[in-house]
């Protein structure tokens, strides 16, 4: 039974709201739920409010509750009369409700922390002089914070710990958080390797594809650090600024394999040597390295062939003469791989010097690029018509020649800026096309094209790290080991998030709301403090069942209070 609201629009355009007392019944024929009106209270603007208040008090009297009207006179049961019914307290005498804390998300993180081997690896790797239990608890708290309510390490210590039910975190000191970060950075390689192979074993992952890419994270400082990580560079999504370069290798499921942190002035192509050495030490077996055009160079191909073994690399189509003159000009029939993805194989050279390329074509993208180019050329011609003086030294001309939108369709001839008709004629040859190069002769055209298209998985990982829930930046650390440890903590959080998404097949954001619905409520008596969880929702029960995580006990903990409280 519930209070139902109905709205009706009059002929003059005014709207009328009615209140009704109703309950739902099931239609005998259709079996659908329909509302059955028990009583109509009338229009909202002419409603007898006092009648509703009396009804509420009558219902409350039966339930043993007390109703106070904030807009009317206080309801005093001591005056007697028909409302003078004894009111039962919601809590037993002497029990005080202190407040609620978030439980669901940290409970999930704790369960996966042990299942994936993060906790055991940390406890095993910490030296006897380090407080393993406290340091591990500190790292667990900082990782859970990235998934719950990302804050600085100082914010975790000062504010966040008091909002969640995480036993052991309340006694952590600020220095222990930073010391735990230093301990993590010192054994990061062992932790990443052990956790990855544990995860691969649990989920039966086929480690045959490794997707690799880089991103950047900037700092709000005026000057960079000489010979340090924070160096000036051009961020992926901003202007020139002090930054670090973060590299990430993930599986086809989007589960992180390993992460790296490089100085901010590091170019993408120079990171491959380090990646090759680190991954070769893991002895992954057959692993296909997939990367974007930013990693392409002759030196990188040689390094990858020696280190990782097999690779699929995108090639900058418009920047390499061999691709434009030989690969794209070779005749051949495209094969349909999937909707809006066609591909064909082109082999250049003979013997050991042969190079195998895969030309991919997206008809829908080609149509979009052709339409966009037509709009750009129309705008460009209109801009040129506005300036009878076509000297290339003019300010407007230099702006066009350096514009990312127009410069590819312009040329300077006899000191004047002109439309490059040959560039416009050649442009359609590249519409909707990209070229992959691989040294794996056993890889089919379909597998190579699909593997590269799956590179989008790492873009989703970077979005989760930077603009999703985890928030890789901004960073507030100065010391290199703290910067690296911060990145490792964020990647651990990404691993937990991706494990949940991979297992349930659902997006993290709605799952996070379900987890936050599970709360731990704190009660106190004169001598004890105890925590009680609320009743989980059906959605949360199904989530924990999928993840094979047991539900917390109803009574979470009972602690005696210190005598001085």
VENMO-V51056 format. One record per pair of residues at least 24 apart in sequence whose ideal C-beta (glycine too) atoms are under 10 Angstrom apart, sorted by the first residue. I is the first residue (numbers start at 1). J is the second residue. If there is no record, write none. Layout:
I_J / I_J
This chain:
1_36 / 1_38 / 1_59 / 2_35 / 3_41 / 3_52 / 3_55 / 4_35 / 4_36 / 4_37 / 4_38 / 4_40 / 4_41 / 5_44 / 6_35 / 6_37 / 6_40 / 6_44 / 7_44 / 8_43 / 16_43 / 16_44 / 16_45 / 16_46 / 17_43 / 17_44 / 17_45 / 17_47 / 18_42 / 18_43 / 18_44 / 18_47 / 19_43 / 19_44 / 19_47 / 19_52 / 21_55 / 54_83 / 57_82 / 57_83 / 57_85 / 58_82 / 58_83 / 60_85 / 60_87 / 61_85 / 61_86 / 61_87 / 63_88 / 64_88 / 64_89 / 64_90 / 65_90 / 66_90 / 91_523 / 92_523 / 92_525 / 93_525 / 94_524 / 94_525 / 94_526 / 94_527 / 95_523 / 95_524 / 95_525 / 95_526 / 95_528 / 95_530 / 96_522 / 96_523 / 96_524 / 96_525 / 96_526 / 96_529 / 97_521 / 97_522 / 97_523 / 97_524 / 97_532 / 98_521 / 98_522 / 98_523 / 98_524 / 98_529 / 98_531 / 99_162 / 99_163 / 99_519 / 99_520 / 99_521 / 99_522 / 99_523 / 100_163 / 100_165 / 100_519 / 100_520 / 100_521 / 100_522 / 100_531 / 100_532 / 100_533 / 100_534 / 101_161 / 101_162 / 101_163 / 101_164 / 101_165 / 101_166 / 101_519 / 101_520 / 101_521 / 101_522 / 101_531 / 102_144 / 102_148 / 102_149 / 102_160 / 102_163 / 102_164 / 102_165 / 102_166 / 102_515 / 102_516 / 102_517 / 102_518 / 102_519 / 102_520 / 103_164 / 103_165 / 103_166 / 103_515 / 103_516 / 103_517 / 103_518 / 103_519 / 103_520 / 103_521 / 103_531 / 103_533 / 103_534 / 103_536 / 103_552 / 103_556 / 104_148 / 104_164 / 104_165 / 104_511 / 104_512 / 104_513 / 104_514 / 104_515 / 104_516 / 104_517 / 104_518 / 104_519 / 104_520 / 104_533 / 104_534 / 104_536 / 104_537 / 104_540 / 104_543 / 104_544 / 104_551 / 104_552 / 105_144 / 105_145 / 105_147 / 105_148 / 105_149 / 105_164 / 105_166 / 105_496 / 105_511 / 105_512 / 105_514 / 105_515 / 105_516 / 105_518 / 106_140 / 106_141 / 106_143 / 106_144 / 106_145 / 106_147 / 106_148 / 106_164 / 106_165 / 106_166 / 106_167 / 106_169 / 106_515 / 106_518 / 106_520 / 107_144 / 107_164 / 107_165 / 107_166 / 107_515 / 107_518 / 107_520 / 107_533 / 107_544 / 107_549 / 107_550 / 107_551 / 107_552 / 107_556 / 108_144 / 108_147 / 108_496 / 108_500 / 108_511 / 108_512 / 108_515 / 108_518 / 108_540 / 108_543 / 108_544 / 108_547 / 108_549 / 109_140 / 109_141 / 109_143 / 109_144 / 109_145 / 109_146 / 109_147 / 109_148 / 109_164 / 109_166 / 109_492 / 109_493 / 109_496 / 109_497 / 109_500 / 109_515 / 110_140 / 110_144 / 110_166 / 110_167 / 110_549 / 111_496 / 111_544 / 111_547 / 111_548 / 111_549 / 111_550 / 112_143 / 112_199 / 112_495 / 112_496 / 112_497 / 112_499 / 112_500 / 112_503 / 112_547 / 112_549 / 113_139 / 113_140 / 113_143 / 113_144 / 113_195 / 113_492 / 113_496 / 114_140 / 115_198 / 115_199 / 115_202 / 115_499 / 115_547 / 115_548 / 115_549 / 116_194 / 116_195 / 116_196 / 116_198 / 116_199 / 116_202 / 116_203 / 116_492 / 116_495 / 116_496 / 116_499 / 117_191 / 117_194 / 117_195 / 117_196 / 117_197 / 117_198 / 117_199 / 117_201 / 117_202 / 118_143 / 118_191 / 118_194 / 118_195 / 118_198 / 118_199 / 118_492 / 118_495 / 118_496 / 120_194 / 120_195 / 120_198 / 121_187 / 121_190 / 121_191 / 121_192 / 121_193 / 121_194 / 121_195 / 121_198 / 122_180 / 122_183 / 122_184 / 122_187 / 122_190 / 122_191 / 122_194 / 122_195 / 124_187 / 124_190 / 124_191 / 124_194 / 125_183 / 125_184 / 125_186 / 125_187 / 125_188 / 125_190 / 125_191 / 125_194 / 126_180 / 126_183 / 126_184 / 126_186 / 126_187 / 127_183 / 127_186 / 127_187 / 130_179 / 130_180 / 130_182 / 130_183 / 130_186 / 131_176 / 131_179 / 131_180 / 131_183 / 132_183 / 133_168 / 134_168 / 134_169 / 134_171 / 134_172 / 134_173 / 134_176 / 134_177 / 134_179 / 134_180 / 135_172 / 135_176 / 135_177 / 135_179 / 135_180 / 135_181 / 135_182 / 135_183 / 135_184 / 136_168 / 136_180 / 136_183 / 136_184 / 137_166 / 137_167 / 137_168 / 137_169 / 137_171 / 137_172 / 137_176 / 137_180 / 138_168 / 138_169 / 138_172 / 138_173 / 138_174 / 138_175 / 138_176 / 138_177 / 138_178 / 138_179 / 138_180 / 138_181 / 138_183 / 138_184 / 139_177 / 139_180 / 139_181 / 139_183 / 139_184 / 139_191 / 139_485 / 139_488 / 139_489 / 139_492 / 140_166 / 140_168 / 140_169 / 140_180 / 140_492 / 141_166 / 141_168 / 141_169 / 141_170 / 141_172 / 141_176 / 141_177 / 141_180 / 142_169 / 142_172 / 142_177 / 142_180 / 142_181 / 142_184 / 142_485 / 142_486 / 142_489 / 142_490 / 142_492 / 142_493 / 143_184 / 143_470 / 143_488 / 143_489 / 143_490 / 143_491 / 143_492 / 143_493 / 143_494 / 143_495 / 143_496 / 144_169 / 144_492 / 144_493 / 144_496 / 145_169 / 145_470 / 145_489 / 145_493 / 146_465 / 146_469 / 146_470 / 146_471 / 146_472 / 146_486 / 146_489 / 146_490 / 146_491 / 146_492 / 146_493 / 146_494 / 146_496 / 146_497 / 147_469 / 147_470 / 147_490 / 147_492 / 147_493 / 147_494 / 147_496 / 147_497 / 147_500 / 147_508 / 147_512 / 147_515 / 148_469 / 148_493 / 148_512 / 148_515 / 148_516 / 149_469 / 149_471 / 149_516 / 150_468 / 150_469 / 150_470 / 150_471 / 150_472 / 150_473 / 150_490 / 150_493 / 151_471 / 152_474 / 152_475 / 152_476 / 152_477 / 152_486 / 153_177 / 153_178 / 153_180 / 153_181 / 153_476 / 153_477 / 153_482 / 153_485 / 153_486 / 153_489 / 154_178 / 154_476 / 155_476 / 164_516 / 164_519 / 164_520 / 165_518 / 165_519 / 165_520 / 165_521 / 165_522 / 165_531 / 165_533 / 165_552 / 165_556 / 165_557 / 166_520 / 167_520 / 167_531 / 167_556 / 167_557 / 167_559 / 178_477 / 178_479 / 178_481 / 178_482 / 178_485 / 180_485 / 180_489 / 181_477 / 181_479 / 181_481 / 181_482 / 181_483 / 181_484 / 181_485 / 181_486 / 181_488 / 181_489 / 182_479 / 182_481 / 182_482 / 182_484 / 182_485 / 183_481 / 183_485 / 184_481 / 184_484 / 184_485 / 184_486 / 184_488 / 184_489 / 184_492 / 185_261 / 185_479 / 185_480 / 185_481 / 185_482 / 185_483 / 185_484 / 185_485 / 185_486 / 185_487 / 185_488 / 185_489 / 186_481 / 186_485 / 188_258 / 188_259 / 188_260 / 188_261 / 188_481 / 188_484 / 188_485 / 188_487 / 188_488 / 188_491 / 188_492 / 189_258 / 189_278 / 189_281 / 189_282 / 191_488 / 191_492 / 192_256 / 192_257 / 192_258 / 192_259 / 192_278 / 192_282 / 192_488 / 192_491 / 192_492 / 192_495 / 193_257 / 193_258 / 193_278 / 193_281 / 193_282 / 195_256 / 195_257 / 195_258 / 195_491 / 195_492 / 195_495 / 196_249 / 196_251 / 196_255 / 196_256 / 196_257 / 196_258 / 196_282 / 196_284 / 196_495 / 197_257 / 197_282 / 197_284 / 199_251 / 199_253 / 199_255 / 199_256 / 199_257 / 199_495 / 199_498 / 199_499 / 199_502 / 200_251 / 200_253 / 200_255 / 200_257 / 200_284 / 202_499 / 202_503 / 203_251 / 203_253 / 203_255 / 203_499 / 203_502 / 203_503 / 205_251 / 205_252 / 205_253 / 205_255 / 205_257 / 205_502 / 206_251 / 206_252 / 206_253 / 206_286 / 207_251 / 207_252 / 207_255 / 207_257 / 207_282 / 207_284 / 207_285 / 207_286 / 207_287 / 207_288 / 208_251 / 208_252 / 208_284 / 208_285 / 208_286 / 208_287 / 208_288 / 208_310 / 208_451 / 209_250 / 209_251 / 209_252 / 209_253 / 209_287 / 209_288 / 209_289 / 209_290 / 209_312 / 209_447 / 209_450 / 209_451 / 209_454 / 209_455 / 209_457 / 210_249 / 210_250 / 210_251 / 210_252 / 210_257 / 210_258 / 210_275 / 210_279 / 210_284 / 210_287 / 210_288 / 210_289 / 210_290 / 210_291 / 210_308 / 210_311 / 210_458 / 211_248 / 211_249 / 211_250 / 211_251 / 211_252 / 211_254 / 211_257 / 211_288 / 211_289 / 211_290 / 211_291 / 211_292 / 211_312 / 211_451 / 211_452 / 211_454 / 211_455 / 211_456 / 211_457 / 211_458 / 211_459 / 211_461 / 212_247 / 212_248 / 212_249 / 212_250 / 212_257 / 212_258 / 212_260 / 212_268 / 212_271 / 212_272 / 212_275 / 212_279 / 212_289 / 212_290 / 212_291 / 212_292 / 212_295 / 212_304 / 212_308 / 212_311 / 212_455 / 212_458 / 213_246 / 213_247 / 213_248 / 213_249 / 213_250 / 213_268 / 213_290 / 213_291 / 213_292 / 213_294 / 213_295 / 213_455 / 213_457 / 213_458 / 213_459 / 213_461 / 213_462 / 214_245 / 214_246 / 214_247 / 214_248 / 214_260 / 214_262 / 214_266 / 214_267 / 214_268 / 214_271 / 214_275 / 214_291 / 214_292 / 214_294 / 214_295 / 214_458 / 214_462 / 215_243 / 215_244 / 215_245 / 215_246 / 215_247 / 215_248 / 215_458 / 215_459 / 215_461 / 215_462 / 215_463 / 215_465 / 215_466 / 215_472 / 215_473 / 216_241 / 216_243 / 216_244 / 216_245 / 216_246 / 216_262 / 216_264 / 216_266 / 216_466 / 216_472 / 216_473 / 217_243 / 217_244 / 217_245 / 217_246 / 217_261 / 217_264 / 217_465 / 217_466 / 217_472 / 217_473 / 217_474 / 217_475 / 217_483 / 217_486 / 217_487 / 217_490 / 218_242 / 218_243 / 218_244 / 218_264 / 218_473 / 218_474 / 218_475 / 219_243 / 219_244 / 219_264 / 219_473 / 219_474 / 219_475 / 219_476 / 219_477 / 219_478 / 219_483 / 220_473 / 220_474 / 220_475 / 220_476 / 221_478 / 224_263 / 224_264 / 224_265 / 225_263 / 225_264 / 225_478 / 225_479 / 225_480 / 227_263 / 228_263 / 228_264 / 228_478 / 228_479 / 228_480 / 228_483 / 229_261 / 229_262 / 229_263 / 229_264 / 229_266 / 229_477 / 229_478 / 229_479 / 229_480 / 229_481 / 229_483 / 229_484 / 230_263 / 230_264 / 230_475 / 230_477 / 230_478 / 230_480 / 230_483 / 231_262 / 231_263 / 231_264 / 231_265 / 231_266 / 232_263 / 232_264 / 232_265 / 233_262 / 233_263 / 233_264 / 233_265 / 233_266 / 233_267 / 234_264 / 234_265 / 235_264 / 235_473 / 236_462 / 236_466 / 237_466 / 237_467 / 243_473 / 243_475 / 244_473 / 244_475 / 244_480 / 244_483 / 244_484 / 244_486 / 244_487 / 245_270 / 245_271 / 246_462 / 246_465 / 246_466 / 246_472 / 246_473 / 246_483 / 246_484 / 246_487 / 246_490 / 246_491 / 247_271 / 247_272 / 247_274 / 247_275 / 247_487 / 248_458 / 248_461 / 248_462 / 248_465 / 248_487 / 248_491 / 248_494 / 249_275 / 249_278 / 249_279 / 249_287 / 249_289 / 249_290 / 249_291 / 249_308 / 249_458 / 250_290 / 250_455 / 250_457 / 250_458 / 250_460 / 250_461 / 250_462 / 250_491 / 250_494 / 250_495 / 250_498 / 251_287 / 251_457 / 251_458 / 251_498 / 251_502 / 252_288 / 252_290 / 252_450 / 252_451 / 252_454 / 252_455 / 252_457 / 253_454 / 253_457 / 253_498 / 253_499 / 253_501 / 253_502 / 254_454 / 254_456 / 254_457 / 254_458 / 254_459 / 254_460 / 254_461 / 254_464 / 254_494 / 254_495 / 254_497 / 254_498 / 254_499 / 254_501 / 254_502 / 255_457 / 255_461 / 255_494 / 255_495 / 255_498 / 255_499 / 255_501 / 255_502 / 256_458 / 256_461 / 256_465 / 256_490 / 256_491 / 256_492 / 256_493 / 256_494 / 256_495 / 256_498 / 257_282 / 257_284 / 257_287 / 257_491 / 257_495 / 258_282 / 258_488 / 258_491 / 259_465 / 259_484 / 259_487 / 259_488 / 259_490 / 259_491 / 259_492 / 259_494 / 259_495 / 260_484 / 260_487 / 261_480 / 261_483 / 261_484 / 261_485 / 261_486 / 261_487 / 261_488 / 263_480 / 267_294 / 267_295 / 267_297 / 268_292 / 268_293 / 268_294 / 268_295 / 268_296 / 268_297 / 268_300 / 269_294 / 269_295 / 269_296 / 269_297 / 269_299 / 269_300 / 269_303 / 270_295 / 270_297 / 270_299 / 270_300 / 271_295 / 271_300 / 272_296 / 272_297 / 272_299 / 272_300 / 272_301 / 272_302 / 272_303 / 272_304 / 272_307 / 272_308 / 272_311 / 272_313 / 273_299 / 273_300 / 273_303 / 273_304 / 273_307 / 274_303 / 275_300 / 275_303 / 275_304 / 275_307 / 275_308 / 276_300 / 276_303 / 276_304 / 276_305 / 276_306 / 276_307 / 276_308 / 276_309 / 277_303 / 277_307 / 278_307 / 279_307 / 279_308 / 279_309 / 280_306 / 280_307 / 280_308 / 280_309 / 281_307 / 284_308 / 284_309 / 285_309 / 286_310 / 286_440 / 286_442 / 287_311 / 288_312 / 288_438 / 288_440 / 288_443 / 288_447 / 288_448 / 288_451 / 289_313 / 289_438 / 289_440 / 290_314 / 290_436 / 290_438 / 290_448 / 290_451 / 290_452 / 290_453 / 290_454 / 290_455 / 290_457 / 290_458 / 291_452 / 291_455 / 291_458 / 292_316 / 292_434 / 292_452 / 292_455 / 292_458 / 292_459 / 293_317 / 293_319 / 293_320 / 293_434 / 293_435 / 293_436 / 296_320 / 296_435 / 296_436 / 296_437 / 301_355 / 301_437 / 301_438 / 301_439 / 304_439 / 305_439 / 309_439 / 309_440 / 310_438 / 310_439 / 310_440 / 310_441 / 310_442 / 310_443 / 311_436 / 311_437 / 311_438 / 311_439 / 311_440 / 312_358 / 312_436 / 312_437 / 312_438 / 312_439 / 312_440 / 312_443 / 312_447 / 312_448 / 312_449 / 312_451 / 312_452 / 312_455 / 313_435 / 313_436 / 313_437 / 313_438 / 313_439 / 313_452 / 314_358 / 314_360 / 314_434 / 314_435 / 314_436 / 314_437 / 314_452 / 314_455 / 315_357 / 315_358 / 315_359 / 315_434 / 315_435 / 315_436 / 315_437 / 316_434 / 316_435 / 317_359 / 317_429 / 317_430 / 317_433 / 317_434 / 317_435 / 318_408 / 318_426 / 318_427 / 318_429 / 318_430 / 320_435 / 320_437 / 322_348 / 322_349 / 322_355 / 322_357 / 322_435 / 323_348 / 323_357 / 323_359 / 323_430 / 323_433 / 323_434 / 323_435 / 323_437 / 324_426 / 324_429 / 324_430 / 324_435 / 326_355 / 326_357 / 327_355 / 327_357 / 327_358 / 327_359 / 327_433 / 327_435 / 327_437 / 328_357 / 328_359 / 328_429 / 328_430 / 328_433 / 328_435 / 329_429 / 330_357 / 330_359 / 332_359 / 334_359 / 334_360 / 334_361 / 334_363 / 334_445 / 335_444 / 335_445 / 335_446 / 335_449 / 336_446 / 337_361 / 337_444 / 337_445 / 337_446 / 337_447 / 337_448 / 337_449 / 337_450 / 337_453 / 338_446 / 338_449 / 338_450 / 338_453 / 339_363 / 339_364 / 340_364 / 340_365 / 340_366 / 340_432 / 341_365 / 341_446 / 341_449 / 341_450 / 341_452 / 341_453 / 342_432 / 342_433 / 342_449 / 343_434 / 343_436 / 343_444 / 343_445 / 343_446 / 343_448 / 343_449 / 343_450 / 343_452 / 343_453 / 344_445 / 344_449 / 345_436 / 345_438 / 345_444 / 345_445 / 345_448 / 346_435 / 346_437 / 347_441 / 348_437 / 354_439 / 354_441 / 355_437 / 355_438 / 355_439 / 356_436 / 356_437 / 356_438 / 356_439 / 356_440 / 356_441 / 356_443 / 356_445 / 356_448 / 357_435 / 357_436 / 357_437 / 357_438 / 357_448 / 358_434 / 358_435 / 358_436 / 358_437 / 358_438 / 358_443 / 358_444 / 358_445 / 358_446 / 358_447 / 358_448 / 358_449 / 358_451 / 358_452 / 359_433 / 359_434 / 359_435 / 359_436 / 359_445 / 359_449 / 360_432 / 360_433 / 360_434 / 360_435 / 360_436 / 360_445 / 360_448 / 360_449 / 360_452 / 360_453 / 361_431 / 361_432 / 361_433 / 361_434 / 361_449 / 362_431 / 362_432 / 362_433 / 362_434 / 362_453 / 363_431 / 363_432 / 364_432 / 365_431 / 365_432 / 365_433 / 365_434 / 366_428 / 366_430 / 366_431 / 366_432 / 366_433 / 367_431 / 367_432 / 368_431 / 368_432 / 369_427 / 369_428 / 369_430 / 369_431 / 369_432 / 369_433 / 370_427 / 370_428 / 370_431 / 370_432 / 371_431 / 372_405 / 372_431 / 373_408 / 373_409 / 373_424 / 373_427 / 373_428 / 373_431 / 374_424 / 376_405 / 376_406 / 376_408 / 376_409 / 376_424 / 377_406 / 377_409 / 377_419 / 377_424 / 377_427 / 379_405 / 379_406 / 380_405 / 380_406 / 380_407 / 380_409 / 380_410 / 380_419 / 380_424 / 381_409 / 381_419 / 384_410 / 384_417 / 384_418 / 384_419 / 387_417 / 389_416 / 390_414 / 390_415 / 390_416 / 390_417 / 390_418 / 391_415 / 391_416 / 391_417 / 392_416 / 392_417 / 392_418 / 393_417 / 457_498 / 460_498 / 460_501 / 461_491 / 461_494 / 461_495 / 461_497 / 461_498 / 462_494 / 464_490 / 464_493 / 464_494 / 464_497 / 464_498 / 464_501 / 464_508 / 465_490 / 465_491 / 465_493 / 465_494 / 465_497 / 466_490 / 468_494 / 468_497 / 468_508 / 468_509 / 469_493 / 469_494 / 469_497 / 469_508 / 469_509 / 469_512 / 470_494 / 470_496 / 470_497 / 470_508 / 499_547 / 500_543 / 500_546 / 500_547 / 503_543 / 503_546 / 503_547 / 503_548 / 504_542 / 504_543 / 504_546 / 504_547 / 505_546 / 506_543 / 506_546 / 510_539 / 510_543 / 511_539 / 511_540 / 511_543 / 511_547 / 513_539 / 514_538 / 514_539 / 514_540 / 514_541 / 514_542 / 514_543 / 514_544 / 515_539 / 515_540 / 515_543 / 515_544 / 516_540 / 518_543 / 518_544 / 518_551 / 518_552 / 520_552 / 520_556 / 520_557 / 521_556 / 522_556 / 522_557 / 523_555 / 523_558 / 524_559 / 524_561 / 524_565 / 525_558 / 525_561 / 526_561 / 526_565 / 527_560 / 527_561 / 527_563 / 527_565 / 528_558 / 528_559 / 528_560 / 528_561 / 529_557 / 529_558 / 529_559 / 529_560 / 529_561 / 529_562 / 529_565 / 530_555 / 530_556 / 530_557 / 530_558 / 530_559 / 531_555 / 531_556 / 531_557 / 531_558 / 531_559 / 532_556 / 532_557 / 532_558
